[in-house]
Amino acid sequence: MMESNIGCNTTSNSTTVGSQKITPAVVLGLCCLFGLPSNITVIISIAHEWNKNLSFTLKLMLNLAVSDALTLCLAPFVMYGVLFGWIFGLWSCKFLFFLGHWSLYVGVLTVTTMSVHRYHNVIKSRVTNRMILQRLERRHRHLQLIGIWILAFALALPAIFTHGVNDGLLRCQRTIDSQSVKVTVLLFEILLGFVIPFLTMLMCYLWLDKGLRQKAKRSSLTRAPQDQEPRNQGTNVRAYKKRLVISLIAAFFVFWTPVHIINVTDIVTTLIKRNHPDVHCQLKSFRRVYGDASKTLALLNCCLNPFLYAISSGNRMKCFRKR
């Protein structure tokens, strides 16, 4: 969260300070109020039909809903810390923020996997022996879901060692003394938590769109009149999945970009602290004003995903079965 500003003038009126605290707290409260029940509904709906040969896409949606619900369960602690200061102790700070980073990484990796899976489905249709490929996929899909949680666990581990309680501000935040370590951790988060996943999603979507266009051209040349209705049904399912992937990618970019702008600001602030103190103080002021707001936007993404499922779907989850 916010950090101390040693050597900078941090005077501000109580109204500004109050709005900086109240606005993120209100948004976090609304996220819990609407996002948590929505994600729980998605979890129950998909889990209820777990044994009905669900597609891997639906299982990824369940994975995403679980990670989003877990993240939103931690929001009340963050909200209380923003309003009244962190009173839960050092190890609670480390554990809760590790858990938050873990669940957020699970969400990022799940959305990335969903994009890769959609692209792979287009490529799969060009493989001659489709049955063998499908059997191999079914065996490894559960391992992929488990692997997402294991990889996210490893990516979130630095949060345990880098977070602590700032006694002056009563905030649970990064407390790293070494400049090089702080810059490394921030670069790690930017690359693995945003740049690489987003580029992967974007490239998969572009390749997917190109593959679907080529497929549509070939099918239009060979389509018989009596085959139009079944093909249209398959096209509707593909269009649904395409809309879902696009909406998830767009939401990821919109809601996570501000967080990593703040991370870039932290890197620049750390590097220029000695040589450019005036610019350093200006960036610290910018970070102090918008730091909590950017993280609140990231949590908004967690409560938005269930609504994206509903908006993108014409006939909801049934089109994913046996696919």
Buried (B, 14 or more C-beta within 10 A) or exposed (E): BBBBBEEBEEEEEEEEEEEBBEBBBEBBEBBBEBBBBBBBEBBEBBEEBEEEEBBBBBBBBBBBBBBBBBBBBBBBBBBBBBBEBBEBEEEBBBBBBBBBBBBBBBBBBBBBBBBBBBBBBBEEEEEEEEEEBEEEBEEEBEEBBEEBBEBBBEBBEBBBEBBBBBEEBEBBBBBBEEEEEBBBBBBEBBEBBBEEBBEBBEEBBEBBBEBBEEBBEEEEEEEEEEEEEEBEEEBEBBBBBBBBBBBBBEBBEEBBBBBBBBBEBBBBBBBBBEEBEEEBBEBBBBBBBBBBBBBBBBBBBBBBBBBBBEEBBEEEBEBBEEB
